[in-house]
């Protein structure tokens, strides 16, 4: 039975609709545009894929380092919304600035800033789930967030896609088309955030005892000690580190991978748009299934499915195979992300949600750093992109083993 969403829940979901536009941009048009810039400036396909991977890795590493600090600050009374707003502002300004970066290295630097700003907002956003809904509604509300994020992000993406693909017909250069696209994405992102900023109220928090940032480092130390005692949380974070590595690496590198293989840019973009469309109903389906089946079982199914994706990607050479991969990923992407978020929310202290989601972000972003770096390094060392991507499968296997051990604990 479908739940009726409250105003707070709807506004929280709207932020997913807004930020997912940047996610889709970063996973699709940005790598192709960087390939265009890199090609004009003499970089080979292998160099292009490697440098893009390194940029994504640096962004995720910086977020992993900053996440726990900001997450702990977010748990302090009165801090979560203001710091979230600052991170949003940094990400939005850098997103627009991407249109003015013409040299490949400058473009990557601005991209890293935009990606870090965007990623830090997610630490706060995920931790807000405990404030906007109740425990029994978390699985479905979390799934609704991802679902509407997937389908909602298609609106600005399609507009940007039409501008970019028809730049010549409109009478503008590719550079101008991309500038327009960055503005469209940023405006969409900010507008969809306004309802959440207007109505969000922090219910769970810790009282401020001294300067919030200095206090955060002390609390991180205590949390790291405590998390080792919380065996279920500790094992889940280890499992999450490995399996979400593969998920994020596939999201971050899919278009770059297809471009490096020489597949049609238009075909890649349309296939990834299809991923978003498929992900919409399947994210909702997984949220509904969580009422009938345990989150542990459903997350396991998603990880096994992603293991299949990684193995299939090793043999990817043709455009039709990329379309199959796009549908496959869409079926399980929302499920594994949404259920992992709500499952983690249930097993951590409510008044330390920001702090614990900061640790979760270390595992998520730290893993993504490892995944993209592995793909980049192996691709460069072997000269074979498929072998680099194939290494992701091992991480899913480790993730499944650790997650099942965590799920077996009370």
C-alpha positions as CSV (number, residue, x, y, z in Angstrom):
1,X,0.0,0.0,0.0
2,X,1.4,3.4,-1.0
3,X,2.1,5.8,1.9
4,X,0.9,9.4,1.7
5,X,3.9,11.7,1.9
6,X,4.0,14.6,4.3
7,X,5.1,18.1,3.3
8,X,8.5,17.6,5.0
9,X,9.0,14.3,3.2
10,X,8.0,15.8,-0.2
11,X,10.4,18.8,0.3
12,X,13.2,16.4,1.2
13,X,12.5,14.3,-1.9
14,X,12.6,17.5,-4.0
15,X,16.2,18.0,-3.2
16,X,17.0,14.6,-4.7
17,X,15.2,15.8,-7.8
18,X,17.4,18.9,-7.9
19,X,20.8,17.4,-7.0
20,X,20.3,14.4,-9.3
21,X,20.4,16.7,-12.3
22,X,24.1,17.5,-11.4
23,X,24.7,13.7,-10.8
24,X,23.4,12.9,-14.3
25,X,25.4,15.8,-15.8
26,X,28.6,14.6,-14.2
27,X,28.0,11.0,-15.3
28,X,27.1,11.8,-18.9
29,X,27.7,15.1,-20.6
30,X,30.7,16.2,-18.6
31,X,32.9,13.2,-19.5
32,X,32.0,13.6,-23.1
33,X,32.7,17.3,-23.0
34,X,36.0,16.7,-21.3
35,X,36.8,14.2,-24.1
36,X,36.1,17.0,-26.6
37,X,38.4,19.4,-24.8
38,X,41.1,16.8,-24.2
39,X,41.0,15.7,-27.8
40,X,41.4,19.3,-29.1
41,X,44.4,19.6,-26.8
42,X,46.2,16.4,-27.8
43,X,45.3,13.9,-25.1
44,X,44.9,10.2,-26.1
45,X,41.9,8.1,-25.3
46,X,43.7,6.3,-22.5
47,X,45.1,9.6,-21.1
48,X,41.6,11.1,-21.2
49,X,40.0,8.2,-19.3
50,X,42.9,8.1,-16.8
51,X,42.8,11.9,-16.1
52,X,39.1,11.9,-15.7
53,X,39.3,9.0,-13.3
54,X,42.0,10.8,-11.3
55,X,39.8,13.9,-11.1
56,X,36.9,11.9,-9.8
57,X,39.2,10.1,-7.4
58,X,40.6,13.4,-6.0
59,X,37.0,14.8,-5.6
60,X,35.8,11.7,-3.7
61,X,38.9,11.6,-1.5
62,X,38.5,15.2,-0.5
63,X,34.8,14.6,0.3
64,X,35.7,11.5,2.3
65,X,38.2,13.5,4.4
66,X,35.7,16.4,4.9
67,X,32.5,14.4,5.3
68,X,33.0,13.2,8.9
69,X,34.0,16.7,10.1
70,X,31.0,18.4,8.4
71,X,28.7,15.5,9.4
72,X,29.7,15.9,13.1
73,X,29.2,19.7,12.8
74,X,25.8,19.0,11.3
75,X,24.7,17.2,14.4
76,X,25.3,20.3,16.5
77,X,22.1,22.2,17.2
78,X,21.4,24.9,14.6
79,X,24.2,24.0,12.2
80,X,22.9,21.4,9.8
81,X,20.9,23.7,7.5
82,X,23.4,26.7,7.4
83,X,26.4,24.5,6.6
84,X,24.3,22.5,4.0
85,X,23.4,25.9,2.4
86,X,27.1,26.9,2.2
87,X,28.1,23.6,0.6
88,X,25.2,24.0,-1.9
89,X,26.5,27.5,-2.8
90,X,30.0,26.4,-3.4
91,X,28.8,23.5,-5.6
92,X,26.4,25.7,-7.6
93,X,28.9,28.5,-8.2
94,X,31.6,26.0,-9.4
95,X,28.9,24.2,-11.6
96,X,28.3,27.5,-13.5
97,X,32.1,28.2,-13.6
98,X,32.7,24.9,-15.5
99,X,31.4,26.7,-18.6
100,X,34.3,29.2,-18.4
101,X,37.1,26.6,-18.0
102,X,38.6,26.1,-21.5
103,X,41.9,24.3,-20.7
104,X,41.6,20.6,-19.8
105,X,43.5,20.9,-16.5
106,X,41.5,24.0,-15.4
107,X,38.3,22.2,-16.3
108,X,39.2,19.3,-14.0
109,X,40.1,21.6,-11.1
110,X,36.7,23.4,-11.3
111,X,35.0,20.0,-11.7
112,X,36.7,18.8,-8.5
113,X,35.4,21.9,-6.6
114,X,31.9,21.4,-7.9
115,X,31.9,17.7,-7.2
116,X,33.1,18.2,-3.6
117,X,30.5,20.9,-2.9
118,X,27.7,18.7,-4.3
119,X,29.0,15.6,-2.4
120,X,29.2,17.4,0.9
121,X,25.6,18.5,0.6
122,X,24.6,14.8,0.4
123,X,26.2,14.1,3.9
124,X,23.7,16.6,5.3
125,X,20.9,15.6,3.1
126,X,21.1,11.9,3.9
127,X,21.3,12.7,7.7
128,X,18.1,14.8,7.4
129,X,16.1,11.6,6.7
130,X,15.9,10.9,10.4
131,X,14.4,14.4,11.0
132,X,11.8,14.4,8.2
133,X,10.2,10.9,8.6
134,X,9.7,8.0,11.0
135,X,11.6,4.7,11.2
136,X,8.7,2.7,9.7
137,X,8.5,4.9,6.7
138,X,12.3,5.3,6.0
139,X,12.7,2.5,3.4
140,X,9.9,3.9,1.2
141,X,10.7,7.6,1.7
142,X,14.3,6.9,0.9
143,X,13.3,4.9,-2.2
144,X,10.9,7.7,-3.3
145,X,13.8,10.2,-3.0
146,X,16.0,8.2,-5.4
147,X,13.0,7.4,-7.7
148,X,11.9,11.0,-8.2
149,X,15.5,12.1,-8.4
150,X,16.0,9.8,-11.3
151,X,13.0,10.8,-13.3
152,X,13.1,14.5,-12.3
153,X,16.7,14.9,-13.4
154,X,15.6,13.9,-16.9
155,X,13.8,17.2,-17.4
156,X,16.8,19.5,-17.4
157,X,19.0,16.8,-18.8
158,X,16.8,16.4,-21.9
159,X,16.8,20.2,-22.4
160,X,20.6,20.3,-22.1
161,X,20.9,17.3,-24.4
162,X,18.8,19.1,-27.1
163,X,21.0,22.3,-26.8
164,X,24.3,20.3,-27.0
165,X,23.3,18.0,-29.8
166,X,21.8,20.8,-31.9
167,X,24.4,23.5,-31.2
168,X,25.3,23.8,-34.8
169,X,21.7,24.1,-36.0
170,X,21.0,26.7,-33.4
171,X,24.1,28.7,-34.5
172,X,26.2,28.4,-31.4
173,X,29.5,26.7,-30.6
174,X,29.8,23.6,-28.4
175,X,31.4,25.7,-25.7
176,X,28.4,28.1,-25.6
177,X,26.0,25.1,-25.6
178,X,27.8,23.7,-22.6
179,X,27.8,27.0,-20.8
180,X,24.0,27.2,-21.2
181,X,23.7,23.6,-20.0
182,X,25.7,24.3,-16.8
183,X,23.5,27.2,-16.0
184,X,20.3,25.2,-16.6
185,X,21.4,22.4,-14.4
186,X,22.5,24.8,-11.6
187,X,19.3,26.8,-11.6
188,X,17.2,23.5,-11.5
189,X,19.4,22.3,-8.6
190,X,19.0,25.5,-6.6
191,X,15.2,26.0,-7.2
192,X,14.5,22.4,-6.1
193,X,16.4,23.0,-2.9
194,X,14.4,26.0,-1.8
195,X,11.3,24.1,-0.4
196,X,13.6,22.0,1.9
197,X,15.5,25.1,3.1
198,X,12.2,26.8,3.9
199,X,10.6,24.0,5.9
200,X,13.4,21.8,7.3
201,X,13.7,21.6,11.1
202,X,16.4,19.6,12.9
203,X,14.7,17.4,15.5
204,X,17.7,15.3,16.6
205,X,20.9,17.0,17.6
206,X,23.6,17.4,20.2
207,X,24.0,20.6,22.2
208,X,26.8,22.9,21.4
209,X,29.5,22.9,24.2
210,X,32.3,24.8,22.5
211,X,33.3,25.8,18.9
212,X,31.4,23.4,16.6
213,X,34.4,22.6,14.4
214,X,36.9,21.9,17.1
215,X,34.3,19.9,19.0
216,X,33.6,17.8,15.9
217,X,37.2,16.4,15.9
218,X,36.8,15.1,19.4
219,X,33.4,13.6,18.6
220,X,34.8,11.9,15.5
221,X,37.5,10.2,17.7
222,X,34.8,9.0,20.2
223,X,32.6,7.7,17.3
224,X,35.5,5.8,15.7
225,X,36.1,4.1,19.0
226,X,32.4,3.3,19.5
227,X,31.8,2.1,16.0
228,X,34.3,-0.8,16.6
229,X,32.1,-1.9,19.5
230,X,29.0,-1.7,17.4
231,X,29.8,-4.8,15.4
232,X,26.8,-4.7,13.1
233,X,27.4,-1.0,12.1
234,X,31.1,-1.7,11.7
235,X,30.6,-4.7,9.5
236,X,28.0,-2.9,7.4
237,X,30.3,0.0,6.8
238,X,33.1,-2.4,5.7
239,X,30.6,-4.1,3.3
240,X,29.3,-0.8,2.1
241,X,32.9,0.3,1.4
242,X,33.4,-2.5,-1.1
243,X,30.0,-2.9,-2.8
244,X,29.2,0.8,-3.1
245,X,32.7,1.2,-4.6
246,X,31.5,-0.7,-7.7
247,X,28.2,1.2,-7.8
248,X,29.8,4.6,-7.7
249,X,32.7,3.6,-10.1
250,X,30.2,2.4,-12.7
251,X,28.1,5.7,-12.3
252,X,31.2,7.9,-12.5
253,X,33.0,6.1,-15.3
254,X,30.2,4.7,-17.5
255,X,30.2,7.4,-20.1
256,X,34.0,7.9,-20.0
257,X,34.3,4.1,-20.5
258,X,32.0,4.0,-23.5
259,X,33.6,7.1,-25.0
260,X,37.1,5.6,-24.6
261,X,35.8,2.4,-26.4
262,X,34.8,4.7,-29.3
263,X,31.0,4.3,-28.9
264,X,28.7,7.0,-30.2
265,X,28.3,9.9,-27.8
266,X,24.6,10.4,-28.7
267,X,24.0,6.7,-28.2
268,X,25.7,6.8,-24.8
269,X,23.7,9.7,-23.6
270,X,20.4,8.2,-24.7
271,X,21.3,4.9,-23.1
272,X,22.1,6.6,-19.8
273,X,18.9,8.6,-20.0
274,X,17.1,5.2,-20.3
275,X,18.9,4.2,-17.1
276,X,17.2,7.1,-15.3
277,X,13.8,6.2,-16.7
278,X,14.1,2.5,-15.8
279,X,15.5,3.4,-12.3
280,X,12.3,5.4,-11.5
281,X,9.8,2.6,-11.2
282,X,12.4,0.1,-9.9
283,X,13.4,2.3,-7.0
284,X,9.8,2.6,-6.0
285,X,9.3,-1.1,-6.4
286,X,12.2,-1.9,-4.1
287,X,10.7,0.6,-1.5
288,X,7.4,-1.4,-1.6
289,X,9.2,-4.7,-1.5
290,X,10.9,-3.6,1.7
291,X,7.5,-3.9,3.5
292,X,7.3,-7.6,2.5
293,X,11.0,-8.7,2.5
294,X,13.9,-7.7,4.7
295,X,16.2,-4.9,3.5
296,X,19.1,-7.4,4.0
297,X,17.7,-9.8,1.4
298,X,16.9,-7.0,-1.1
299,X,20.3,-5.3,-0.7
300,X,22.0,-8.7,-1.3
301,X,20.0,-9.2,-4.5
302,X,21.1,-5.7,-5.7
303,X,24.8,-6.4,-5.0
304,X,24.6,-9.8,-6.8
305,X,23.0,-8.0,-9.8
306,X,25.8,-5.4,-9.8
307,X,28.4,-8.2,-9.8
308,X,26.7,-9.4,-13.0
309,X,27.0,-5.9,-14.4
310,X,30.7,-5.7,-13.7
311,X,31.3,-9.1,-15.3
312,X,29.2,-8.2,-18.4
313,X,31.1,-4.9,-18.7
314,X,34.4,-6.8,-19.3
315,X,33.1,-8.0,-22.6
316,X,31.5,-4.7,-23.7
317,X,32.5,-3.7,-27.2
318,X,29.3,-2.7,-29.0
319,X,26.6,0.0,-28.6
320,X,23.8,-2.6,-28.1
321,X,25.7,-4.1,-25.2
322,X,25.9,-0.6,-23.5
323,X,22.1,-0.3,-23.9
324,X,21.6,-3.7,-22.2
325,X,24.0,-2.5,-19.4
326,X,22.0,0.7,-19.1
327,X,18.7,-1.1,-18.4
328,X,20.4,-3.6,-16.1
329,X,22.0,-0.8,-14.0
330,X,18.7,1.1,-13.9
331,X,16.9,-1.9,-12.4
332,X,19.1,-2.1,-9.3
333,X,20.8,1.3,-8.9
334,X,18.0,3.0,-6.9
335,X,17.4,-0.1,-4.8
336,X,20.9,-0.6,-3.6
337,X,21.4,3.1,-2.8
338,X,18.0,3.8,-1.2
339,X,17.9,0.7,0.9
340,X,21.5,1.1,2.1
341,X,20.7,4.6,3.2
342,X,17.5,3.7,5.1
343,X,19.0,0.5,6.5
344,X,22.0,2.4,7.9
345,X,19.6,5.1,9.4
346,X,17.8,2.4,11.4
347,X,21.0,1.0,13.0
348,X,22.6,4.2,14.1
349,X,21.7,6.7,17.0
350,X,19.3,9.3,15.7
351,X,21.0,12.3,17.3
352,X,24.3,11.4,15.7
353,X,23.0,10.8,12.2
354,X,25.2,13.5,10.6
355,X,28.3,12.1,12.4
356,X,27.6,8.5,11.3
357,X,26.6,9.5,7.8
358,X,30.0,11.3,7.7
359,X,31.6,7.9,8.4
360,X,29.4,6.3,5.8
361,X,30.5,8.9,3.3
362,X,34.2,8.0,4.1
363,X,33.3,4.4,3.1
364,X,31.3,5.5,0.1
365,X,33.6,8.2,-1.3
366,X,36.7,6.4,-0.1
367,X,35.6,3.3,-2.0
368,X,34.8,5.4,-5.1
369,X,38.3,6.9,-4.9
370,X,39.7,3.3,-4.8
371,X,37.5,2.1,-7.6
372,X,38.2,4.9,-10.1
373,X,41.9,4.9,-9.3
374,X,42.1,1.1,-9.9
375,X,40.3,1.5,-13.3
376,X,42.6,4.3,-14.3
377,X,45.8,2.7,-13.2
378,X,45.0,-0.8,-14.6
379,X,43.9,0.8,-17.9
380,X,47.1,2.8,-18.2
381,X,49.4,-0.1,-17.2
382,X,47.8,-2.7,-19.5
383,X,46.6,-0.4,-22.2
384,X,43.3,-2.3,-22.0
385,X,40.2,-0.5,-20.6
386,X,38.2,-3.7,-20.3
387,X,40.7,-5.2,-17.9
388,X,40.6,-2.1,-15.7
389,X,36.8,-2.2,-15.5
390,X,36.8,-5.9,-14.8
391,X,38.6,-5.4,-11.5
392,X,35.4,-4.0,-10.0
393,X,33.8,-7.5,-9.9
394,X,36.2,-8.5,-7.1
395,X,34.9,-5.7,-4.9
396,X,31.3,-6.8,-5.2
397,X,32.3,-10.3,-4.1
398,X,34.0,-9.0,-1.0
399,X,31.0,-6.7,-0.3
400,X,28.5,-9.6,-0.5
401,X,30.5,-11.7,2.0
402,X,30.8,-8.8,4.5
403,X,27.2,-7.7,4.2
404,X,25.8,-11.2,4.8
405,X,28.0,-11.4,8.0
406,X,26.6,-8.0,9.1
407,X,23.0,-9.0,8.4
408,X,23.4,-12.2,10.4
409,X,24.1,-10.1,13.6
410,X,21.3,-8.8,15.9
